[in-house]
Amino acid sequence: MQALKALVIFMGILIMAGMALLVYGLVTRTGGNETAADGQGAGAGGAMSAPFGEVELALPAGCVIAGSELTGERLVIRLDGQAERGCQQLVIVDLASGKELGRVKAVPAGTR
């Protein structure tokens, strides 16, 4: 009976330790290292990037934003709409500065 009691206590401790590790893993993967109160963030070299405010993205007439994806320190925005208006493109924006880095446009074959 004593062995069974010790085993149940030991298994309870293992379950608690497993739950603690699970919570730690979730916190570290979902942004648990946010900006500290002392002003030092987790940016490049520990320096905090200054906010860039509002960014205006020029869209060709008739185009819509079909989706976006974060890739490291860049935001890739996918535009959709009529190919004749040049809507089939990707826009890459630097998140640190808010500047547009470039565009990748899809053009019909044989037009180049």
C-alpha positions as CSV (number, residue, x, y, z in Angstrom):
1,M,0.0,0.0,0.0
2,Q,2.9,2.4,0.8
3,A,4.5,1.7,-2.6
4,L,1.2,2.5,-4.4
5,K,0.9,5.8,-2.4
6,A,4.4,6.8,-3.3
7,L,3.8,5.9,-7.0
8,V,0.7,8.1,-7.1
9,I,2.5,11.0,-5.5
10,F,5.5,10.6,-8.0
11,M,3.1,10.4,-11.0
12,G,1.3,13.6,-9.8
13,I,4.7,15.4,-9.6
14,L,5.5,14.3,-13.1
15,I,2.2,15.5,-14.4
16,M,2.7,18.9,-12.8
17,A,6.2,19.2,-14.2
18,G,5.0,18.3,-17.6
19,M,2.3,20.9,-17.5
20,A,4.8,23.6,-16.4
21,L,7.1,22.7,-19.3
22,L,4.1,22.9,-21.7
23,V,3.2,26.4,-20.5
24,Y,6.8,27.5,-20.7
25,G,7.1,26.2,-24.3
26,L,3.9,28.0,-25.3
27,V,4.9,31.3,-23.7
28,T,8.3,31.3,-25.3
29,R,7.0,30.4,-28.8
30,T,4.1,33.0,-28.8
31,G,6.0,36.1,-27.9
32,G,6.9,35.7,-24.2
33,N,10.0,37.8,-24.8
34,E,8.1,41.1,-25.4
35,T,9.6,44.5,-24.7
36,A,10.8,44.8,-21.1
37,A,10.0,47.7,-18.8
38,D,13.5,49.0,-19.1
39,G,13.1,49.8,-22.8
40,Q,15.3,47.0,-24.2
41,G,13.5,44.8,-26.6
42,A,14.3,41.6,-28.5
43,G,15.0,43.4,-31.8
44,A,18.3,43.5,-33.7
45,G,21.1,43.5,-31.2
46,G,18.7,44.1,-28.3
47,A,17.9,47.6,-29.6
48,M,14.2,48.5,-29.8
49,S,13.0,49.6,-33.2
50,A,11.2,52.9,-33.3
51,P,7.6,52.7,-34.5
52,F,7.1,54.0,-38.0
53,G,3.5,55.1,-37.7
54,E,1.2,54.9,-40.7
55,V,2.3,53.4,-44.0
56,E,0.4,54.1,-47.2
57,L,0.5,51.3,-49.8
58,A,-0.3,52.3,-53.3
59,L,-2.6,49.8,-55.0
60,P,-3.4,49.8,-58.7
61,A,-7.1,50.7,-59.4
62,G,-9.4,47.7,-58.9
63,C,-6.9,45.7,-56.9
64,V,-7.5,44.3,-53.5
65,I,-5.4,42.8,-50.7
66,A,-5.8,39.0,-50.9
67,G,-3.6,38.1,-48.0
68,S,-0.5,38.8,-46.0
69,E,2.3,36.8,-44.3
70,L,5.1,37.6,-41.9
71,T,8.5,36.4,-42.9
72,G,11.1,37.4,-40.3
73,E,11.3,41.2,-40.2
74,R,9.3,41.6,-43.5
75,L,5.6,41.6,-44.4
76,V,4.6,40.1,-47.7
77,I,1.3,41.4,-49.0
78,R,-0.4,39.5,-51.8
79,L,-2.6,41.6,-54.2
80,D,-5.3,40.2,-56.3
81,G,-7.6,41.4,-59.0
82,Q,-7.6,41.8,-62.8
83,A,-4.3,40.8,-64.4
84,E,-4.7,43.5,-67.1
85,R,-4.5,46.2,-64.4
86,G,-1.3,44.7,-62.9
87,C,-3.0,43.4,-59.8
88,Q,-1.2,40.1,-59.6
89,Q,1.7,41.0,-57.4
90,L,3.5,40.7,-54.1
91,V,4.5,43.7,-52.1
92,I,7.4,43.4,-49.6
93,V,7.5,45.8,-46.6
94,D,10.2,46.1,-44.0
95,L,8.6,46.1,-40.6
96,A,11.5,47.9,-38.9
97,S,11.3,51.0,-41.1
98,G,7.8,50.7,-42.7
99,K,9.3,51.2,-46.2
100,E,8.3,49.2,-49.2
101,L,11.3,47.1,-50.2
102,G,9.9,46.0,-53.6
103,R,7.2,44.4,-55.7
104,V,7.1,41.1,-57.5
105,K,4.7,41.4,-60.5
106,A,3.2,38.5,-62.4
107,V,3.1,39.2,-66.2
108,P,1.7,37.0,-68.9
109,A,4.2,34.8,-70.8
110,G,5.6,36.3,-74.0
111,T,5.2,40.0,-72.9
112,R,8.8,40.3,-71.8
